[in-house]
Amino acid sequence: MRVLAPLVLVVSLGSAASCTAADPIVGPGRQAAAEAYVPDPPGYRVRPWVNGLEVPWSLVFLPDGRALVSERPGGIRLVRDGALTARPYATLETIAGDPDGLIDLIFGLVAGGEGGLMGLAVDPRFPERPYIYAMHTYRAPDGGDANRVVRLVDEGDSARFDRVVIDEIPASRFHNGGRIAFGPDGMLYVATGDASKPELSQDLDSLAGKILRLTPDGGVPADNPFPGSPVYSYGHRNVQGLAWHPETGDLFASEHGPSGEFGLRAHDEINVIRPGGNYGWPEVVGAPGLEEFIDPIVVWAEAAVPPAGAAFHDGALFVATLKSEALVRIDVTPVGEGYRVERIAHWFAEDRGGGRYGRLRAAVAGPDGALYILTSNRDGRGDPRPGDDHVYRLTRAE
């Protein structure tokens, strides 16, 4: 087991305001915790669950035992009784509300770079409200790219378009966010990227670089931090994972750090999200400890991870990572108004970038007590393995 020290913080999480800086302030961390590589986590086993997927992005479970997997090129796949059905549950054309595909002539649906079909979510009152939510990229009539969240009606083996929930979220080839999830409060949370325009993250009139909070029908909740606005938090570069702590109910988010902007790299983050909080991008990077901003509780300052989908499972936060090809387990303890990071372990990896299963896109807690892990080796940046892409099932060893 190899051990090193990441940048890990203990912070109190309060309200935040805005400030202006010509260049990002890069802050150091405080109170580092040990980080380890664990190629074979003791007491666990991994088995393939679904194979042969094309760049899977999101996995959700339905109460009747079915599961849905989004593929970034545009399909939602149905898993029934642990087997992938041959026919797609939905395609990008039907998701966009045009089963004949004519919408391609009007909108030119975009499924390239980091855009395409991304997050899925299930209405918390399913099947009373038989709705599936999906976020995807499209080409708007003005020729630019945009993201939106749509709602589908479940029909068993397939789904039909119902309505657009939120539209005109800025998009680009990179930094689209894309994760959507319902919180314990029954509201829909939408993670967006800065659309490669960092300044939008600090603009409260823009939907880019934010975490949005909506009612299930797409309205603005009356208790949102900015009256009449879907913005829940801002100052984000590219949020990729959303997960709620099972005891405190706090929202945790994984976020990509810079990849060349302002001459900076790495600084991937794990944040605890507070209503109305400003998380700094692009005015600050890392954890400078300024009152105007909320610092991350984890910053990988030396090398890019970067973190993707996340889930609480078995008493810890599990985060899928892309470039570092590991499933990262982060043990956190509530302390006052913040959290202390106890341990960080990179599972299934000998070192950074040497993971057993390749690039990992999401970690999802299943209703059966297992943790499901999605690979992303066919996304143009990975090294495809036989049977890729996969969904793996992680369980306790018997």
TIPALUM-8457 format. One line per field, with one value per residue (C-alpha): x, y, z; residue in one letter. Coordinates in nm, 3 decimals, decimal comma, padded with zeros to 5 digits. Example, Ala and Ser with C-alpha at 12.3 -4.5 7.8 and 13.67 -1.06 7.14 Angstrom:
2
east = (01,230/01,367)
north = (-00,450/-00,106)
up = (00,780/00,714)
res = (a/s)
! end
This chain:
398
east = (00,000/00,154/00,079/00,109/-00,042/-00,313/-00,447/-00,731/-00,907/-01,120/-01,344/-01,656/-01,916/-02,097/-02,256/-02,051/-02,040/-01,876/-01,545/-01,335/-00,981/-00,773/-00,621/-00,721/-00,586/-00,438/-00,469/-00,294/-00,480/-00,475/-00,447/-00,349/-00,468/-00,302/-00,394/-00,335/-00,354/-00,536/-00,534/-00,733/-00,967/-00,999/-01,347/-01,491/-01,535/-01,617/-01,810/-01,923/-02,294/-02,354/-02,109/-02,086/-02,206/-02,106/-01,969/-02,218/-02,272/-02,549/-02,729/-03,061/-03,278/-03,657/-03,861/-03,976/-03,620/-03,549/-03,246/-03,162/-02,818/-02,753/-02,496/-02,337/-02,393/-02,766/-02,930/-03,091/-03,051/-03,283/-03,152/-03,411/-03,333/-02,965/-02,955/-02,923/-03,216/-03,132/-03,367/-03,294/-03,541/-03,512/-03,284/-03,169/-03,426/-03,717/-03,579/-03,580/-03,947/-03,915/-03,944/-03,901/-03,562/-03,667/-03,544/-03,189/-03,264/-03,366/-03,147/-02,851/-02,828/-02,475/-02,306/-01,936/-01,657/-01,797/-02,152/-02,433/-02,668/-02,554/-02,742/-03,056/-03,290/-03,611/-03,904/-03,904/-04,277/-04,235/-04,451/-04,728/-04,545/-04,389/-04,122/-03,759/-03,542/-03,247/-02,993/-02,852/-02,672/-02,823/-02,751/-02,984/-03,137/-02,878/-02,602/-02,464/-02,470/-02,693/-02,790/-03,133/-03,317/-03,621/-03,879/-03,991/-04,290/-04,205/-04,398/-04,230/-03,992/-03,966/-04,038/-04,194/-04,116/-04,321/-04,174/-03,866/-03,788/-03,515/-03,353/-03,082/-02,810/-02,481/-02,281/-01,957/-01,740/-01,603/-01,735/-02,102/-02,156/-02,443/-02,520/-02,882/-03,037/-03,329/-03,240/-03,399/-03,622/-03,782/-03,625/-03,427/-03,062/-02,881/-02,502/-02,376/-02,028/-01,883/-01,912/-01,544/-01,627/-01,499/-01,653/-02,004/-01,955/-01,969/-02,261/-02,584/-02,782/-02,620/-02,703/-02,342/-02,101/-02,381/-02,578/-02,945/-03,243/-03,586/-03,924/-03,998/-04,201/-03,921/-04,036/-03,823/-03,873/-03,989/-03,704/-03,420/-03,140/-03,186/-03,556/-03,698/-03,374/-03,295/-02,936/-02,856/-02,476/-02,226/-01,859/-01,823/-01,603/-01,745/-01,948/-01,964/-02,105/-02,387/-02,439/-02,622/-02,472/-02,701/-02,694/-02,668/-02,847/-02,570/-02,505/-02,153/-02,028/-01,723/-01,571/-01,298/-01,014/-00,840/-00,681/-00,473/-00,682/-00,469/-00,171/-00,313/-00,382/-00,510/-00,685/-00,981/-01,223/-01,479/-01,717/-01,998/-02,271/-02,446/-02,746/-02,624/-02,259/-01,988/-01,722/-01,479/-01,413/-01,247/-01,153/-00,994/-00,854/-00,806/-00,865/-00,729/-00,942/-01,110/-01,441/-01,597/-01,579/-01,646/-01,335/-01,339/-01,293/-01,056/-00,826/-00,595/-00,343/-00,049/-00,203/-00,539/-00,775/-01,039/-01,349/-01,674/-01,997/-02,019/-02,233/-02,243/-02,215/-02,104/-02,037/-01,814/-01,822/-01,717/-01,604/-01,535/-01,228/-01,133/-00,765/-00,651/-00,866/-00,956/-01,262/-01,178/-01,314/-01,329/-01,414/-01,559/-01,678/-01,910/-01,734/-01,934/-02,059/-01,802/-01,638/-01,307/-01,159/-01,027/-00,888/-00,867/-00,803/-00,772/-00,924/-00,832/-00,520/-00,147/-00,071/-00,218/-00,337/-00,290/-00,637/-00,756/-01,081/-00,971/-01,159/-01,453/-01,751/-01,991/-02,044/-02,406/-02,551/-02,797/-03,117/-02,968/-02,687/-02,424/-02,223/-02,231/-01,936/-01,955/-01,646/-01,574/-01,302/-01,469/-01,492/-01,192/-00,961/-00,941/-00,787/-01,080/-01,064/-01,248/-01,622/-01,607/-01,778/-01,896/-02,106/-01,940/-02,108/-01,914/-02,027/-01,896/-01,714/-01,908)
north = (00,000/00,326/00,636/01,004/01,328/01,508/01,851/01,789/02,052/02,093/02,395/02,552/02,611/02,942/03,188/03,342/03,668/03,776/03,952/04,043/03,934/03,990/03,641/03,343/03,330/02,985/02,883/02,614/02,363/02,296/01,980/01,720/01,360/01,046/00,906/00,544/00,321/-00,006/-00,235/-00,508/-00,365/-00,633/-00,769/-00,668/-00,827/-00,688/-00,862/-00,743/-00,658/-00,513/-00,520/-00,374/-00,021/00,286/00,552/00,511/00,825/00,770/00,476/00,489/00,220/00,196/00,060/-00,245/-00,371/-00,225/-00,001/00,260/00,354/00,663/00,641/00,969/00,918/00,934/00,616/00,516/00,142/-00,077/-00,340/-00,599/-00,889/-00,804/-00,825/-00,547/-00,545/-00,527/-00,242/00,103/00,231/00,573/00,753/01,112/01,177/01,050/01,225/01,551/01,498/01,388/01,010/01,044/01,210/01,524/01,737/01,668/01,896/02,175/02,140/01,925/01,725/01,731/01,423/01,508/01,610/01,613/01,683/01,452/01,249/01,277/01,259/01,064/01,094/00,922/01,114/01,044/00,963/00,704/00,517/00,752/01,009/00,785/01,033/00,990/01,302/01,335/01,607/01,640/01,873/02,006/02,263/02,559/02,747/03,025/02,772/02,757/02,459/02,440/02,189/02,114/01,878/01,698/01,470/01,136/00,919/00,558/00,301/-00,018/-00,118/00,237/00,600/00,895/01,266/01,470/01,818/02,036/02,103/02,365/02,491/02,719/02,610/02,724/02,442/02,387/02,098/02,090/02,170/02,079/01,948/01,708/01,535/01,555/01,408/01,448/01,551/01,441/01,749/01,616/01,889/01,834/01,943/02,012/02,044/02,270/02,355/02,692/02,606/02,701/03,060/03,092/03,434/03,287/03,098/03,425/03,566/03,500/03,578/03,281/02,913/02,812/02,709/02,649/02,392/02,459/02,361/02,309/02,164/01,834/02,030/02,280/02,567/02,771/02,665/02,947/02,881/02,901/03,131/03,384/03,477/03,379/03,211/02,838/02,904/02,715/02,762/02,924/02,973/02,618/02,512/02,171/01,979/01,606/01,436/01,500/01,297/01,362/01,262/00,993/01,139/01,516/01,551/01,782/01,788/01,690/01,770/01,660/01,918/01,934/02,181/02,381/02,206/02,494/02,803/03,081/02,844/02,622/02,249/01,990/02,129/01,892/01,931/01,777/02,042/02,057/02,270/02,545/02,742/03,058/02,960/03,097/02,832/03,072/02,978/03,154/03,407/03,150/02,800/02,551/02,664/03,013/03,051/03,376/03,467/03,552/03,192/02,840/02,620/02,258/01,987/01,801/01,946/01,732/02,005/01,817/01,603/01,583/01,312/01,427/01,321/01,218/01,067/01,010/00,823/00,759/00,388/00,170/00,471/00,664/00,885/00,692/00,894/00,758/00,915/00,949/01,014/00,849/00,541/00,470/00,443/00,683/00,617/00,926/00,880/01,200/01,290/01,584/01,837/02,141/02,309/02,134/01,798/01,633/01,404/01,097/00,886/00,878/00,552/00,498/00,155/-00,076/00,126/00,070/00,436/00,745/00,659/00,285/00,160/-00,195/-00,097/00,216/00,546/00,550/00,776/00,713/00,536/00,456/00,303/00,032/-00,064/-00,410/-00,275/-00,304/-00,020/00,003/00,147/00,274/00,278/00,537/00,377/00,430/00,808/00,885/00,942/00,592/00,262/00,024/-00,318/-00,632/-00,591/-00,217/-00,021/-00,195/-00,151/-00,337/-00,447/-00,408/-00,612/-00,734/-01,065/-01,354)
up = (00,000/-00,114/00,096/00,013/00,135/-00,064/00,011/00,255/00,460/00,768/00,706/00,848/00,583/00,593/00,357/00,079/-00,115/-00,439/-00,499/-00,801/-00,887/-01,200/-01,180/-00,968/-00,617/-00,561/-00,200/00,004/00,214/00,585/00,796/00,534/00,569/00,440/00,098/-00,004/-00,313/-00,250/-00,557/-00,379/-00,114/00,155/00,215/-00,123/-00,463/-00,806/-01,082/-01,426/-01,428/-01,777/-02,069/-02,418/-02,344/-02,544/-02,309/-02,023/-01,818/-01,564/-01,399/-01,215/-01,060/-01,076/-00,784/-00,983/-01,031/-01,372/-01,429/-01,693/-01,827/-02,040/-02,320/-02,421/-02,798/-02,731/-02,605/-02,278/-02,228/-02,021/-01,780/-01,681/-01,446/-01,469/-01,850/-02,105/-02,348/-02,718/-02,801/-02,652/-02,395/-02,563/-02,808/-02,827/-03,100/-02,892/-02,584/-02,779/-02,862/-03,223/-03,270/-03,648/-03,611/-03,798/-03,511/-03,636/-03,929/-03,695/-03,389/-03,501/-03,176/-03,035/-02,887/-02,915/-02,681/-02,328/-02,445/-02,544/-02,328/-01,968/-01,638/-01,554/-01,256/-01,145/-01,000/-00,623/-00,639/-00,915/-01,024/-00,909/-01,119/-01,389/-01,494/-01,599/-01,632/-01,870/-01,945/-02,295/-02,535/-02,855/-03,124/-03,086/-03,381/-03,345/-03,422/-03,070/-02,835/-02,529/-02,262/-02,128/-01,896/-02,035/-01,880/-02,022/-01,938/-01,857/-02,063/-01,948/-02,227/-02,363/-02,282/-02,460/-02,443/-02,195/-02,152/-02,127/-01,761/-01,807/-02,126/-02,262/-02,023/-02,183/-02,339/-02,527/-02,636/-02,280/-01,931/-01,954/-01,602/-01,666/-01,337/-01,220/-00,905/-00,670/-00,316/00,011/-00,018/-00,337/-00,551/-00,871/-00,862/-01,192/-01,216/-01,494/-01,624/-01,714/-02,088/-02,128/-02,029/-01,670/-01,615/-01,641/-01,315/-01,118/-01,320/-01,130/-01,445/-01,623/-01,567/-01,638/-01,362/-01,112/-00,921/-00,996/-00,781/-00,938/-00,857/-01,035/-01,293/-01,359/-01,140/-00,901/-00,537/-00,312/-00,067/-00,319/-00,199/-00,482/-00,520/-00,858/-00,965/-01,005/-00,889/-00,569/-00,564/-00,799/-00,873/-01,011/-01,302/-01,393/-01,134/-01,213/-00,905/-00,654/-00,335/-00,006/00,328/00,474/00,827/00,789/00,455/00,328/-00,045/-00,157/-00,508/-00,707/-00,938/-01,200/-01,149/-01,424/-01,721/-01,856/-01,783/-01,634/-01,664/-01,389/-01,372/-01,125/-00,812/-00,850/-00,561/-00,328/-00,194/00,058/-00,095/00,098/-00,038/-00,206/-00,161/-00,389/-00,457/-00,615/-00,977/-01,155/-00,888/-00,660/-00,707/-00,427/-00,071/00,007/00,321/00,215/00,377/00,041/-00,075/00,051/00,043/-00,072/00,190/-00,047/-00,314/-00,527/-00,598/-00,748/-01,024/-01,200/-01,074/-01,195/-00,999/-01,166/-01,028/-00,653/-00,401/-00,028/00,042/00,330/00,553/00,311/00,002/-00,309/-00,610/-00,959/-01,120/-01,484/-01,549/-01,226/-01,301/-00,939/-00,722/-00,443/-00,095/00,128/00,496/00,642/00,991/01,070/01,294/01,400/01,083/00,864/00,804/00,884/00,621/00,800/00,516/00,136/-00,048/-00,423/-00,481/-00,769/-00,858/-00,805/-00,863/-01,024/-01,375/-01,334/-01,248/-01,307/-01,478/-01,661/-01,658/-01,420/-01,486/-01,198/-00,868/-00,786/-00,469/-00,569/-00,386/-00,325/-00,108/-00,384/-00,537/-00,916/-01,110/-01,469/-01,691/-01,962/-02,171/-02,511/-02,471/-02,691/-02,395/-02,255/-02,350/-02,420/-02,260/-02,375/-02,329/-02,263/-02,155/-01,838/-01,533/-01,246/-00,923/-00,597/-00,296/00,035/00,000/00,146)
res = (m/r/v/l/a/p/l/v/l/v/v/s/l/g/s/a/a/s/c/t/a/a/d/p/i/v/g/p/g/r/q/a/a/a/e/a/y/v/p/d/p/p/g/y/r/v/r/p/w/v/n/g/l/e/v/p/w/s/l/v/f/l/p/d/g/r/a/l/v/s/e/r/p/g/g/i/r/l/v/r/d/g/a/l/t/a/r/p/y/a/t/l/e/t/i/a/g/d/p/d/g/l/i/d/l/i/f/g/l/v/a/g/g/e/g/g/l/m/g/l/a/v/d/p/r/f/p/e/r/p/y/i/y/a/m/h/t/y/r/a/p/d/g/g/d/a/n/r/v/v/r/l/v/d/e/g/d/s/a/r/f/d/r/v/v/i/d/e/i/p/a/s/r/f/h/n/g/g/r/i/a/f/g/p/d/g/m/l/y/v/a/t/g/d/a/s/k/p/e/l/s/q/d/l/d/s/l/a/g/k/i/l/r/l/t/p/d/g/g/v/p/a/d/n/p/f/p/g/s/p/v/y/s/y/g/h/r/n/v/q/g/l/a/w/h/p/e/t/g/d/l/f/a/s/e/h/g/p/s/g/e/f/g/l/r/a/h/d/e/i/n/v/i/r/p/g/g/n/y/g/w/p/e/v/v/g/a/p/g/l/e/e/f/i/d/p/i/v/v/w/a/e/a/a/v/p/p/a/g/a/a/f/h/d/g/a/l/f/v/a/t/l/k/s/e/a/l/v/r/i/d/v/t/p/v/g/e/g/y/r/v/e/r/i/a/h/w/f/a/e/d/r/g/g/g/r/y/g/r/l/r/a/a/v/a/g/p/d/g/a/l/y/i/l/t/s/n/r/d/g/r/g/d/p/r/p/g/d/d/h/v/y/r/l/t/r/a/e)
! end
